[in-house]
Amino acid sequence: MNNIFDKLKVYSDSDYYAFHMPGHKRNLDLMDGTSPYRIDITEIDGFDDLHHAEGILRDAQERAARVYHADETHFLVNGSTVGILSAILGCTKKGDKILFARQCHKSVYHAVYLNELNPVYLYPEFDEDLHLNTYISVSAVKTALMEHSDIRAVVIVSPTYDGVISDVEGIAKVVHAYGIPLIVDEAHGAHLGFHPYFDENALAKGADVVIHSVHKTLPSLTQTAILHVQGELADRRRIFRYLDMLQSSSPSYVLMASIDNCVHLLAEKRDEMFVPYVKRLQEARVQLKQMKYLKLLETEHYDWSKIVVSAKGVGLSGRELYRILRVKYHLQMEMAAGTYVIAMTSISDTDEGFQRLVKAFLEIDSEIGLKNEQMNAGKQMALNDVVEAMEDAMGRLPKNPQVMNSARALEIPLEETEMVLWEESVGRISVEYAYLYPPGSPLIVPGEQVTEEAVRLLQDYRKVGFSIEGLEKDDYLRVQKNW
């Protein structure tokens, strides 16, 4: 039988090592090896109600707030997505203006649509050498707020999917000077602040609302997350009202138990789990910096749990490097980008896992060197040039002019739209999204005028094997007629 359960069981029993989410890395000891069927219940006597927590669930959420040093913490069983939606909807009103990072997750864009918000974008810096979108600068936030005094909330993502950390403290100070809340999508940073090797989390740096995916970098089940609120600038009443609306009325006790167990580990076994983990990370990073052709990517302010390795300039795409690691070494990476791959690590990773990862990268690096020696220098340079030319623009975020907000664009009647090939969409107004997943950041947003840069990005990603999501039809974009 070829059903989902059977396929999962085969993968679980294989020798593939998971350098991807979730952070528990399939460790059966975390919940005493208990089958989820044995503990799957509904809101029966003695087990409280997430939507009106007065007992065991209230205590669990208060425990999480103490561990993270938040004023209030709420469990999320619909992932960080529901936390982001609730935070933005709760901090804005219909038609408000919002300032947010262009590389934010699609859930931010969905909140913009739902509340008919008018976005102002913050574009991250782009490192030409690393070929990586980096941080949101404090000065960019300050400039935007000076130019748009009617902005009602600010949203950034830190760390990014690639591990880049922005100056949250500096941004918070600027935002608070305008009396508005800072919302930080820290989905990839639930582990921050629990060991000196890692940066402090956004709560410690003054953010008003912070969303953590505990399943991404900590030992918790997929779909588990938490939302923290502190201070008085965020409207808690409205945020929590939206949580009630958007979260399931039958939340999984298996998921909530997983969150609580994860919080318990952070509170009671922090050093026991983080000290050996940090040692493994440090040793791995030292060894990986010995590579001559592949490159370990990192920025000045970085989430050291992410192992990001670039193949830029060696004749390999990120997609091809990802394939080699999976097929030859049975190492499943989290993601392939245009020029690099991402390995996600956590406190649940083993010595064996790190050793296999380092060994694989060093072997691939050595084989690249041997290939270069055997290949005619001119031919190798030509190969590198072909790959680099294809990937030159990849990673960047296109700056498409915004003509109307997404809510208005998505409500345009179907008969007033048409499907056109990507190359014919330049200058037209898109009425659909086009994005890569992961990470889920749109390249084109409804209501934007499509640029040549955006089309080139779509084509380049397609050439190296990426699928573009959000589109009604491959290679086509739905646009407004008569524009």
The 8 nearest C-alpha neighbors of each residue, nearest first, counted from 0:
[[1, 2, 5, 6, 3, 4, 9, 8],
 [2, 0, 5, 6, 3, 4, 7, 9],
 [1, 3, 5, 4, 0, 6, 7, 8],
 [2, 4, 6, 5, 7, 1, 8, 0],
 [5, 3, 7, 6, 2, 8, 1, 9],
 [6, 4, 8, 2, 7, 3, 1, 9],
 [5, 7, 3, 9, 8, 4, 10, 2],
 [8, 6, 4, 10, 5, 9, 11, 3],
 [7, 9, 11, 5, 6, 10, 4, 12],
 [10, 8, 6, 12, 11, 7, 13, 5],
 [9, 11, 7, 13, 8, 12, 6, 15],
 [12, 10, 8, 9, 13, 7, 25, 15],
 [11, 13, 9, 10, 8, 14, 15, 7],
 [14, 12, 10, 15, 11, 9, 16, 8],
 [15, 13, 16, 329, 12, 11, 10, 330],
 [14, 16, 329, 13, 330, 17, 331, 10],
 [17, 15, 330, 331, 14, 18, 329, 352],
 [18, 16, 19, 331, 24, 15, 330, 332],
 [19, 17, 332, 342, 343, 331, 333, 344],
 [18, 20, 333, 343, 17, 332, 21, 342],
 [21, 19, 215, 22, 343, 333, 214, 18],
 [20, 22, 215, 214, 23, 221, 24, 19],
 [21, 23, 217, 216, 218, 215, 20, 24],
 [218, 22, 24, 25, 347, 21, 219, 26],
 [25, 23, 22, 26, 347, 21, 17, 348],
 [24, 26, 23, 27, 11, 21, 22, 17],
 [27, 25, 28, 24, 23, 29, 347, 218],
 [26, 28, 32, 29, 25, 31, 30, 33],
 [29, 27, 31, 32, 26, 30, 33, 25],
 [28, 30, 27, 31, 26, 32, 218, 23],
 [29, 31, 32, 28, 33, 27, 260, 257],
 [32, 30, 28, 33, 29, 27, 34, 26],
 [31, 33, 27, 30, 28, 34, 29, 26],
 [34, 32, 31, 30, 35, 37, 27, 38],
 [33, 35, 36, 37, 32, 38, 30, 31],
 [36, 34, 37, 38, 39, 33, 253, 32],
 [35, 37, 39, 34, 38, 33, 40, 253],
 [38, 36, 35, 34, 39, 33, 40, 253],
 [39, 37, 35, 36, 40, 253, 34, 252],
 [38, 40, 36, 253, 37, 35, 252, 251],
 [41, 39, 38, 252, 42, 43, 251, 253],
 [40, 42, 43, 249, 252, 39, 251, 250],
 [43, 41, 48, 46, 47, 44, 40, 249],
 [42, 44, 41, 46, 45, 47, 40, 48],
 [45, 43, 46, 42, 47, 41, 48, 54],
 [44, 46, 47, 43, 55, 54, 42, 48],
 [45, 47, 44, 43, 42, 55, 48, 54],
 [46, 48, 54, 52, 45, 56, 55, 42],
 [47, 49, 52, 51, 50, 42, 46, 56],
 [50, 48, 52, 51, 56, 47, 250, 57],
 [49, 51, 48, 52, 243, 248, 242, 246],
 [52, 50, 48, 49, 53, 47, 57, 56],
 [51, 53, 57, 49, 48, 56, 47, 50],
 [54, 52, 57, 51, 47, 56, 55, 48],
 [55, 53, 57, 47, 56, 52, 58, 46],
 [54, 56, 58, 57, 47, 59, 46, 53],
 [57, 55, 59, 58, 54, 52, 47, 60],
 [58, 56, 52, 60, 54, 53, 59, 55],
 [57, 59, 61, 55, 56, 60, 62, 54],
 [60, 58, 56, 62, 57, 61, 259, 55],
 [61, 59, 63, 57, 62, 58, 72, 73],
 [60, 62, 64, 58, 63, 59, 57, 65],
 [61, 63, 59, 65, 60, 64, 58, 66],
 [62, 64, 60, 66, 61, 65, 262, 67],
 [63, 65, 69, 61, 72, 67, 62, 66],
 [66, 64, 68, 62, 63, 67, 61, 69],
 [65, 67, 63, 64, 68, 266, 62, 262],
 [66, 68, 64, 65, 69, 63, 202, 227],
 [69, 67, 65, 64, 66, 70, 202, 203],
 [70, 68, 64, 71, 67, 229, 227, 228],
 [69, 71, 229, 228, 64, 68, 72, 227],
 [72, 70, 228, 69, 64, 227, 229, 73],
 [71, 73, 227, 64, 226, 60, 63, 228],
 [74, 72, 226, 225, 60, 75, 227, 71],
 [73, 75, 225, 224, 76, 60, 226, 72],
 [76, 74, 224, 225, 77, 78, 223, 73],
 [75, 77, 223, 78, 222, 250, 254, 224],
 [78, 76, 75, 222, 81, 246, 80, 223],
 [77, 79, 222, 224, 223, 80, 76, 75],
 [80, 78, 82, 224, 81, 212, 83, 210],
 [79, 81, 83, 78, 82, 106, 84, 77],
 [80, 82, 84, 83, 79, 77, 85, 78],
 [83, 81, 79, 85, 80, 84, 226, 86],
 [82, 84, 86, 80, 85, 81, 79, 87],
 [83, 85, 81, 110, 82, 87, 86, 88],
 [86, 84, 241, 82, 88, 238, 83, 87],
 [85, 87, 83, 89, 238, 84, 88, 82],
 [86, 88, 90, 89, 84, 85, 91, 83],
 [87, 89, 85, 91, 90, 86, 84, 110],
 [88, 90, 238, 237, 86, 87, 91, 85],
 [89, 91, 87, 88, 234, 233, 86, 152],
 [92, 90, 88, 89, 87, 95, 151, 93],
 [91, 93, 95, 94, 114, 88, 90, 89],
 [94, 92, 114, 95, 115, 116, 91, 113],
 [93, 95, 116, 115, 92, 117, 114, 96],
 [96, 94, 116, 92, 93, 117, 91, 97],
 [95, 97, 117, 150, 116, 118, 151, 149],
 [98, 96, 118, 150, 152, 151, 119, 153],
 [99, 97, 119, 153, 120, 118, 152, 154],
 [100, 98, 154, 120, 153, 121, 155, 101],
 [99, 101, 121, 155, 102, 103, 120, 122],
 [100, 102, 120, 103, 122, 121, 99, 396],
 [103, 101, 440, 100, 104, 396, 441, 122],
 [104, 102, 100, 101, 440, 156, 107, 105],
 [103, 105, 440, 439, 106, 107, 102, 438],
 [104, 106, 108, 107, 439, 440, 109, 103],
 [107, 105, 109, 108, 104, 80, 110, 84],
 [108, 106, 110, 105, 109, 104, 111, 103],
 [107, 109, 111, 105, 106, 110, 112, 104],
 [108, 110, 106, 112, 111, 107, 113, 105],
 [111, 109, 113, 107, 84, 112, 108, 114],
 [112, 110, 116, 108, 109, 114, 113, 115],
 [111, 113, 406, 115, 109, 110, 114, 405],
 [114, 112, 110, 115, 111, 109, 406, 116],
 [113, 115, 93, 116, 111, 112, 110, 88],
 [116, 114, 112, 94, 406, 113, 93, 111],
 [117, 115, 94, 111, 95, 114, 96, 118],
 [116, 118, 96, 404, 95, 97, 94, 115],
 [119, 117, 97, 96, 98, 116, 120, 99],
 [118, 120, 98, 97, 99, 117, 121, 96],
 [121, 119, 99, 101, 100, 98, 118, 122],
 [120, 122, 100, 101, 99, 123, 139, 119],
 [123, 121, 101, 100, 120, 124, 135, 102],
 [124, 122, 135, 134, 133, 132, 125, 121],
 [123, 125, 133, 134, 132, 126, 135, 122],
 [126, 124, 132, 133, 131, 127, 123, 130],
 [127, 125, 131, 129, 130, 128, 132, 124],
 [126, 128, 130, 129, 125, 131, 132, 391],
 [129, 127, 130, 126, 131, 125, 311, 296],
 [128, 130, 131, 126, 127, 296, 309, 297],
 [131, 129, 127, 126, 128, 394, 125, 132],
 [130, 132, 129, 126, 125, 133, 394, 127],
 [133, 131, 125, 124, 123, 126, 395, 394],
 [132, 134, 124, 123, 163, 125, 131, 126],
 [135, 133, 165, 123, 124, 136, 164, 163],
 [134, 136, 123, 165, 124, 137, 122, 121],
 [137, 135, 139, 138, 134, 140, 165, 166],
 [136, 138, 170, 140, 139, 169, 141, 135],
 [137, 139, 141, 136, 140, 142, 170, 143],
 [140, 138, 142, 136, 141, 137, 143, 121],
 [141, 139, 137, 143, 138, 142, 144, 136],
 [140, 142, 138, 144, 139, 143, 145, 137],
 [143, 141, 145, 139, 140, 144, 138, 146],
 [144, 142, 146, 140, 145, 141, 147, 139],
 [143, 145, 147, 141, 146, 142, 148, 140],
 [144, 146, 142, 143, 147, 148, 141, 140],
 [147, 145, 143, 144, 148, 142, 141, 149],
 [148, 146, 144, 149, 145, 150, 143, 96],
 [147, 149, 150, 144, 145, 146, 177, 143],
 [148, 150, 147, 151, 96, 95, 144, 97],
 [151, 149, 96, 97, 148, 147, 152, 98],
 [150, 152, 97, 179, 96, 149, 91, 95],
 [153, 151, 97, 180, 179, 150, 181, 98],
 [152, 154, 98, 181, 99, 182, 97, 180],
 [155, 153, 99, 182, 183, 181, 98, 100],
 [154, 156, 183, 100, 99, 184, 157, 182],
 [155, 157, 184, 183, 159, 103, 158, 185],
 [158, 156, 159, 164, 185, 165, 184, 155],
 [157, 159, 164, 163, 162, 156, 187, 185],
 [158, 160, 162, 157, 161, 163, 156, 164],
 [159, 161, 162, 438, 158, 187, 163, 157],
 [160, 162, 159, 163, 307, 305, 341, 158],
 [163, 161, 302, 159, 158, 160, 301, 305],
 [164, 162, 301, 158, 159, 133, 161, 134],
 [163, 165, 158, 157, 301, 300, 134, 162],
 [166, 164, 134, 167, 135, 157, 163, 158],
 [167, 165, 169, 168, 170, 164, 137, 136],
 [166, 168, 170, 169, 165, 171, 204, 201],
 [169, 167, 204, 171, 170, 166, 205, 172],
 [170, 168, 172, 166, 171, 167, 137, 173],
 [169, 171, 167, 137, 173, 172, 168, 174],
 [172, 170, 174, 168, 169, 173, 205, 167],
 [171, 173, 175, 169, 170, 174, 176, 168],
 [174, 172, 170, 176, 171, 175, 141, 169],
 [175, 173, 171, 176, 172, 177, 170, 179],
 [176, 174, 178, 177, 172, 173, 179, 171],
 [175, 177, 173, 174, 178, 172, 179, 171],
 [176, 178, 175, 174, 179, 173, 144, 148],
 [179, 177, 175, 176, 174, 232, 180, 151],
 [178, 180, 177, 152, 175, 151, 232, 174],
 [181, 179, 232, 152, 233, 207, 182, 153],
 [180, 182, 153, 206, 207, 154, 171, 152],
 [183, 181, 208, 154, 209, 207, 153, 206],
 [184, 182, 209, 155, 185, 156, 154, 208],
 [183, 185, 156, 210, 186, 209, 155, 157],
 [186, 184, 188, 211, 187, 157, 210, 183],
 [185, 187, 211, 212, 184, 188, 210, 79],
 [186, 188, 185, 189, 158, 215, 212, 216],
 [187, 189, 185, 190, 191, 186, 158, 211],
 [188, 190, 211, 213, 191, 187, 212, 216],
 [191, 189, 188, 193, 216, 217, 192, 213],
 [192, 190, 200, 188, 199, 197, 189, 193],
 [191, 193, 199, 200, 194, 198, 197, 190],
 [192, 194, 191, 190, 195, 269, 197, 273],
 [193, 195, 196, 192, 197, 273, 191, 274],
 [196, 194, 197, 193, 192, 198, 199, 191],
 [197, 195, 194, 198, 277, 303, 193, 192],
 [198, 196, 195, 191, 194, 192, 302, 199],
 [197, 199, 191, 192, 200, 196, 195, 302],
 [200, 198, 192, 191, 203, 197, 201, 204],
 [199, 201, 191, 192, 202, 203, 198, 204],
 [200, 202, 204, 203, 206, 167, 205, 199],
 [203, 201, 206, 204, 205, 200, 209, 69],
 [202, 204, 201, 200, 205, 199, 206, 68],
 [205, 203, 168, 201, 202, 206, 167, 200],
 [204, 206, 202, 203, 171, 168, 207, 201],
 [205, 207, 202, 181, 201, 208, 171, 204],
 [208, 206, 229, 181, 228, 180, 182, 230],
 [207, 209, 228, 182, 227, 206, 183, 181],
 [210, 208, 183, 227, 226, 182, 184, 185],
 [209, 211, 226, 184, 185, 186, 225, 82],
 [212, 210, 186, 189, 185, 225, 224, 213],
 [213, 211, 224, 186, 214, 79, 215, 223],
 [212, 214, 224, 217, 215, 189, 211, 219],
 [213, 215, 219, 21, 221, 212, 220, 217],
 [216, 214, 21, 20, 22, 213, 212, 217],
 [215, 217, 22, 345, 214, 190, 213, 189],
 [216, 218, 22, 213, 214, 219, 215, 345],
 [23, 219, 217, 22, 261, 214, 347, 220],
 [220, 218, 214, 257, 23, 217, 258, 261],
 [219, 221, 214, 223, 257, 254, 222, 21],
 [220, 222, 214, 223, 21, 219, 215, 20],
 [223, 221, 78, 77, 76, 220, 224, 214],
 [224, 222, 76, 78, 221, 214, 75, 220],
 [223, 225, 212, 75, 213, 78, 79, 211],
 [226, 224, 74, 75, 211, 73, 210, 212],
 [225, 227, 210, 73, 72, 82, 209, 211],
 [228, 226, 72, 209, 208, 71, 69, 210],
 [229, 227, 208, 71, 207, 70, 69, 72],
 [230, 228, 70, 207, 69, 208, 71, 231],
 [229, 231, 232, 207, 228, 233, 70, 206],
 [230, 232, 233, 229, 234, 207, 235, 180],
 [233, 231, 180, 230, 179, 234, 207, 178],
 [232, 234, 180, 231, 235, 90, 207, 208],
 [233, 235, 236, 237, 90, 89, 238, 232],
 [236, 234, 238, 237, 233, 239, 228, 89],
 [235, 237, 239, 234, 238, 240, 89, 241],
 [236, 238, 89, 240, 235, 239, 234, 241],
 [239, 237, 89, 235, 85, 241, 86, 240],
 [238, 240, 242, 241, 236, 237, 235, 243],
 [241, 239, 237, 243, 242, 238, 236, 244],
 [240, 242, 244, 85, 243, 238, 239, 245],
 [243, 241, 239, 245, 240, 244, 85, 246],
 [242, 244, 240, 241, 245, 246, 50, 239],
 [245, 243, 241, 242, 246, 240, 247, 248],
 [244, 246, 242, 243, 241, 81, 247, 85],
 [247, 245, 242, 243, 244, 77, 248, 81],
 [246, 248, 249, 250, 245, 77, 76, 244],
 [247, 249, 250, 246, 50, 243, 49, 244],
 [250, 248, 247, 251, 41, 42, 246, 49],
 [251, 249, 247, 248, 252, 76, 49, 246],
 [250, 252, 253, 254, 255, 249, 76, 39],
 [251, 253, 255, 254, 256, 39, 40, 250],
 [252, 254, 256, 251, 255, 39, 257, 35],
 [255, 253, 257, 251, 252, 256, 223, 220],
 [256, 254, 252, 258, 257, 253, 259, 251],
 [257, 255, 259, 253, 254, 258, 252, 260],
 [256, 258, 254, 260, 255, 219, 259, 220],
 [259, 257, 261, 255, 256, 260, 219, 262],
 [258, 260, 256, 262, 261, 257, 59, 263],
 [261, 259, 263, 257, 262, 258, 256, 264],
 [260, 262, 258, 264, 263, 259, 219, 218],
 [263, 261, 259, 265, 264, 260, 63, 266],
 [262, 264, 260, 266, 261, 265, 267, 259],
 [265, 263, 268, 261, 267, 262, 266, 269],
 [266, 264, 269, 262, 263, 267, 268, 261],
 [265, 267, 263, 264, 269, 268, 262, 66],
 [266, 268, 264, 265, 263, 269, 270, 262],
 [269, 267, 264, 271, 270, 265, 266, 272],
 [268, 270, 265, 272, 271, 273, 267, 266],
 [271, 269, 273, 272, 274, 268, 194, 275],
 [270, 272, 268, 269, 273, 274, 275, 267],
 [273, 271, 270, 269, 346, 274, 268, 275],
 [272, 274, 276, 270, 275, 269, 277, 271],
 [273, 275, 277, 270, 276, 272, 271, 278],
 [276, 274, 278, 277, 273, 279, 272, 271],
 [277, 275, 273, 279, 346, 278, 274, 280],
 [276, 278, 280, 274, 279, 275, 273, 281],
 [277, 279, 275, 281, 276, 280, 282, 274],
 [280, 278, 276, 282, 277, 281, 283, 275],
 [281, 279, 277, 283, 278, 282, 284, 276],
 [282, 280, 278, 284, 283, 279, 277, 285],
 [281, 283, 285, 279, 280, 284, 278, 286],
 [284, 282, 280, 286, 281, 285, 279, 287],
 [283, 285, 287, 281, 286, 282, 280, 288],
 [286, 284, 282, 288, 283, 287, 281, 289],
 [287, 285, 283, 288, 284, 289, 282, 357],
 [288, 286, 284, 289, 285, 290, 283, 357],
 [287, 289, 285, 290, 286, 284, 295, 294],
 [290, 288, 287, 286, 291, 285, 361, 294],
 [289, 291, 288, 287, 293, 292, 364, 361],
 [292, 290, 293, 289, 364, 294, 368, 365],
 [293, 291, 364, 290, 294, 313, 367, 368],
 [292, 294, 310, 309, 290, 364, 291, 308],
 [293, 295, 309, 308, 296, 292, 290, 310],
 [296, 294, 308, 307, 288, 309, 287, 297],
 [297, 295, 307, 308, 294, 309, 129, 298],
 [296, 298, 301, 295, 299, 307, 163, 162],
 [297, 299, 300, 301, 163, 296, 133, 164],
 [298, 300, 301, 297, 163, 164, 302, 133],
 [301, 299, 164, 298, 163, 302, 165, 297],
 [300, 302, 163, 164, 298, 162, 303, 299],
 [301, 303, 162, 304, 305, 163, 197, 158],
 [302, 304, 305, 301, 197, 306, 162, 280],
 [303, 305, 302, 344, 306, 343, 345, 280],
 [306, 304, 343, 303, 162, 307, 302, 342],
 [307, 305, 342, 341, 308, 304, 343, 295],
 [306, 308, 341, 296, 340, 295, 305, 342],
 [309, 307, 295, 339, 294, 340, 296, 306],
 [308, 310, 339, 294, 311, 338, 293, 295],
 [311, 309, 293, 338, 315, 339, 313, 312],
 [312, 310, 338, 309, 313, 387, 315, 316],
 [311, 313, 383, 314, 310, 387, 315, 384],
 [314, 312, 315, 311, 383, 310, 292, 367],
 [313, 315, 383, 382, 386, 312, 316, 311],
 [316, 314, 313, 310, 319, 320, 317, 386],
 [317, 315, 319, 318, 338, 337, 320, 310],
 [316, 318, 338, 339, 337, 320, 335, 336],
 [317, 319, 321, 316, 335, 320, 322, 336],
 [318, 320, 322, 316, 321, 317, 315, 323],
 [319, 321, 317, 323, 322, 318, 324, 316],
 [320, 322, 318, 319, 324, 323, 335, 317],
 [323, 321, 319, 325, 320, 324, 326, 318],
 [324, 322, 320, 326, 325, 327, 321, 319],
 [323, 325, 328, 321, 330, 322, 327, 326],
 [326, 324, 329, 330, 322, 331, 323, 328],
 [327, 325, 323, 329, 324, 322, 328, 330],
 [326, 328, 323, 324, 325, 329, 322, 330],
 [327, 329, 324, 330, 325, 326, 359, 323],
 [330, 328, 325, 15, 326, 327, 324, 331],
 [331, 329, 325, 16, 324, 328, 15, 332],
 [330, 332, 325, 17, 18, 16, 329, 15],
 [333, 331, 18, 342, 19, 334, 341, 330],
 [332, 334, 19, 342, 341, 18, 343, 331],
 [335, 333, 341, 332, 340, 336, 437, 342],
 [334, 336, 340, 318, 317, 321, 339, 341],
 [337, 335, 339, 317, 338, 340, 334, 318],
 [336, 338, 317, 393, 339, 390, 316, 394],
 [337, 339, 317, 316, 311, 336, 310, 309],
 [340, 338, 309, 317, 336, 308, 310, 335],
 [339, 341, 335, 308, 317, 334, 307, 336],
 [342, 340, 307, 334, 333, 306, 332, 343],
 [343, 341, 18, 332, 306, 333, 305, 307],
 [344, 342, 18, 19, 305, 333, 341, 306],
 [343, 345, 304, 18, 305, 348, 342, 216],
 [346, 344, 347, 216, 22, 348, 217, 304],
 [345, 347, 276, 348, 272, 273, 217, 344],
 [348, 346, 345, 23, 24, 349, 22, 218],
 [349, 347, 346, 345, 352, 344, 24, 350],
 [348, 350, 352, 351, 347, 353, 276, 346],
 [349, 351, 353, 352, 354, 279, 348, 355],
 [350, 352, 354, 349, 353, 355, 348, 356],
 [353, 351, 349, 355, 354, 350, 356, 348],
 [352, 354, 356, 350, 355, 351, 357, 349],
 [353, 355, 351, 357, 352, 356, 358, 350],
 [356, 354, 358, 352, 353, 357, 359, 351],
 [357, 355, 353, 359, 354, 358, 352, 360],
 [356, 358, 354, 360, 359, 355, 361, 353],
 [357, 359, 355, 361, 356, 360, 354, 362],
 [360, 358, 362, 356, 357, 361, 355, 363],
 [359, 361, 363, 357, 362, 358, 364, 356],
 [362, 360, 364, 358, 363, 359, 365, 357],
 [363, 361, 365, 359, 364, 360, 358, 366],
 [362, 364, 366, 360, 365, 361, 359, 367],
 [363, 365, 361, 367, 362, 366, 292, 293],
 [364, 366, 362, 368, 367, 363, 361, 369],
 [367, 365, 369, 363, 368, 364, 370, 362],
 [366, 368, 370, 364, 365, 369, 371, 363],
 [369, 367, 365, 371, 366, 370, 372, 364],
 [370, 368, 366, 372, 371, 367, 365, 373],
 [371, 369, 367, 373, 372, 368, 374, 366],
 [372, 370, 368, 374, 369, 373, 367, 379],
 [373, 371, 369, 370, 374, 368, 375, 376],
 [374, 372, 370, 371, 369, 375, 376, 368],
 [375, 373, 371, 372, 370, 376, 379, 378],
 [374, 376, 378, 377, 379, 373, 371, 372],
 [377, 375, 379, 378, 374, 380, 371, 372],
 [378, 376, 380, 379, 375, 381, 374, 382],
 [377, 379, 381, 375, 380, 376, 382, 374],
 [380, 378, 382, 376, 381, 377, 383, 375],
 [379, 381, 383, 377, 382, 378, 384, 376],
 [380, 382, 384, 378, 379, 383, 377, 385],
 [383, 381, 379, 385, 384, 380, 314, 378],
 [382, 384, 314, 380, 386, 381, 385, 312],
 [383, 385, 381, 387, 382, 386, 388, 380],
 [386, 384, 382, 388, 383, 387, 381, 389],
 [387, 385, 389, 383, 388, 384, 314, 390],
 [388, 386, 390, 384, 389, 385, 391, 383],
 [389, 387, 391, 385, 390, 386, 384, 392],
 [390, 388, 386, 387, 391, 459, 385, 392],
 [389, 391, 387, 393, 388, 392, 337, 386],
 [392, 390, 388, 387, 393, 389, 130, 394],
 [391, 393, 390, 395, 394, 456, 389, 455],
 [394, 392, 390, 395, 391, 337, 456, 459],
 [395, 393, 131, 392, 396, 337, 130, 132],
 [394, 396, 393, 392, 397, 132, 125, 131],
 [395, 397, 442, 398, 394, 102, 101, 122],
 [398, 396, 453, 399, 452, 395, 442, 450],
 [399, 397, 400, 396, 450, 453, 452, 122],
 [398, 400, 448, 447, 450, 449, 397, 401],
 [401, 399, 448, 447, 402, 398, 449, 450],
 [400, 402, 447, 403, 446, 448, 399, 404],
 [403, 401, 447, 446, 400, 448, 404, 428],
 [404, 402, 446, 401, 405, 407, 408, 447],
 [405, 403, 446, 406, 407, 117, 408, 116],
 [404, 406, 445, 408, 446, 407, 112, 409],
 [407, 405, 112, 115, 409, 408, 404, 410],
 [406, 408, 410, 405, 409, 404, 403, 411],
 [409, 407, 405, 446, 430, 410, 406, 411],
 [410, 408, 406, 407, 411, 430, 405, 445],
 [409, 411, 407, 408, 412, 406, 405, 430],
 [410, 412, 408, 409, 413, 415, 407, 416],
 [413, 411, 415, 414, 410, 416, 409, 408],
 [412, 414, 416, 415, 411, 417, 410, 479],
 [415, 413, 416, 412, 417, 411, 480, 479],
 [416, 414, 413, 412, 480, 479, 411, 417],
 [417, 415, 479, 480, 413, 414, 478, 477],
 [416, 418, 477, 478, 480, 479, 419, 415],
 [419, 417, 477, 476, 475, 478, 420, 416],
 [420, 418, 475, 476, 423, 424, 477, 421],
 [419, 421, 475, 423, 422, 474, 476, 424],
 [422, 420, 424, 475, 423, 474, 476, 454],
 [421, 423, 420, 424, 425, 454, 451, 419],
 [422, 424, 420, 421, 425, 419, 427, 426],
 [425, 423, 421, 427, 422, 419, 426, 449],
 [426, 424, 449, 450, 427, 423, 451, 422],
 [425, 427, 449, 448, 450, 424, 428, 451],
 [428, 426, 424, 448, 425, 449, 482, 478],
 [429, 427, 448, 478, 479, 447, 446, 449],
 [428, 430, 478, 445, 431, 446, 447, 477],
 [429, 431, 445, 478, 408, 409, 477, 446],
 [430, 432, 445, 429, 477, 444, 470, 433],
 [433, 431, 444, 469, 443, 445, 434, 441],
 [434, 432, 443, 469, 441, 442, 468, 470],
 [433, 435, 441, 442, 468, 467, 440, 439],
 [434, 436, 467, 439, 437, 468, 438, 440],
 [437, 435, 439, 438, 434, 468, 440, 467],
 [436, 438, 439, 435, 334, 440, 160, 434],
 [437, 439, 436, 440, 435, 160, 104, 334],
 [438, 440, 436, 437, 104, 435, 105, 434],
 [439, 441, 104, 102, 105, 438, 103, 434],
 [442, 440, 434, 443, 433, 444, 439, 432],
 [441, 443, 434, 433, 397, 396, 453, 440],
 [442, 444, 433, 441, 432, 445, 447, 434],
 [443, 445, 432, 447, 446, 441, 431, 442],
 [446, 444, 430, 431, 405, 429, 447, 408],
 [445, 447, 403, 408, 405, 404, 429, 402],
 [448, 446, 401, 428, 445, 400, 402, 444],
 [449, 447, 428, 400, 427, 426, 399, 401],
 [448, 450, 425, 426, 427, 399, 447, 428],
 [449, 451, 425, 452, 453, 399, 426, 448],
 [450, 452, 454, 453, 425, 455, 449, 422],
 [451, 453, 455, 450, 454, 397, 456, 398],
 [454, 452, 456, 450, 397, 455, 451, 457],
 [455, 453, 457, 451, 456, 452, 421, 458],
 [456, 454, 458, 452, 453, 457, 459, 451],
 [455, 457, 459, 453, 454, 458, 393, 460],
 [458, 456, 454, 460, 455, 459, 461, 453],
 [457, 459, 455, 461, 456, 460, 462, 454],
 [460, 458, 462, 456, 461, 457, 389, 455],
 [459, 461, 465, 457, 462, 463, 458, 456],
 [460, 462, 465, 458, 464, 459, 463, 457],
 [463, 461, 459, 460, 464, 458, 465, 389],
 [464, 462, 460, 461, 465, 459, 318, 316],
 [463, 465, 461, 462, 460, 466, 318, 459],
 [466, 464, 461, 460, 463, 467, 462, 435],
 [467, 465, 461, 468, 464, 435, 460, 436],
 [466, 468, 435, 434, 433, 465, 469, 470],
 [469, 467, 434, 470, 433, 435, 466, 436],
 [468, 470, 433, 432, 434, 471, 467, 431],
 [471, 469, 472, 468, 433, 432, 473, 476],
 [470, 472, 469, 473, 476, 477, 475, 431],
 [473, 471, 470, 475, 474, 476, 418, 477],
 [472, 474, 475, 470, 471, 467, 476, 468],
 [475, 473, 421, 420, 472, 476, 470, 458],
 [476, 474, 420, 421, 419, 473, 472, 418],
 [477, 475, 419, 418, 421, 478, 420, 470],
 [476, 478, 418, 417, 430, 429, 431, 419],
 [479, 477, 429, 430, 428, 416, 417, 476],
 [478, 480, 416, 428, 415, 417, 429, 482],
 [481, 479, 416, 415, 482, 417, 478, 427],
 [480, 482, 479, 415, 416, 427, 478, 417],
 [481, 480, 427, 479, 428, 426, 478, 448]]
